[in-house]
């Protein structure tokens, strides 16, 4: 995609980093505007671009792609499903400073932040956030709508389930599995498999409680 037209959904701090990634990949002209559901933000100049309003106010543009700049996994999923229902397309963004192996697979709508390393045969799902300086080693699997926070290390063969947040500076040792909708506290060292819906923290990481879910 040489000259994309990209709309950013979300006008918070996370969007600023995404805008820098777009500039590193395609140049500032690729950013066609920012959308935000907060009516108070409409027409505000945000990091050099106007907030156009909500999605409902956006004029149809069949050539445009979207990226969802929302850190909360569940809200990001809600917006992604809504956009998909409107037949909108998504773009995958990789910062120019990231190192991504040719054999790695990265899903649509995922964002690879500055300084990330994604190694051989890693598979990252759709609408994930692989945040600043994270390392995704060989043969790892990160499922849809997960967030791997800054400076986290997934060593070889690790699996992280959908909607899970792995907190900053955490380490998951080789070939361990973390379930879906988990919260791994910052600085944790995961040495055992973690079931779905677990809140985990510590070194070594321990399950603190089971999170509520529908």
Buried (B, 14 or more C-beta within 10 A) or exposed (E): EEEBBBBBBBBEEBBBBBBBBBBBBBEEEBBBBBBBBEEEBBEEEBBEBEBBBBBEEBEEEEEBBBBBBBBBBEEBBBBBEEBBEEEBBBBBBBBEBBEBBEEBEBBBBBBBBBBBBBBEBBBBBBBBBBBBBBBBBBBBBBBBBBBBBBBBBBBBBBBBBBBBBBBBBBBBBEEBBBBBBBBBBBBBBBEEEBBBBBBBBEEEBBBEEEEEEE
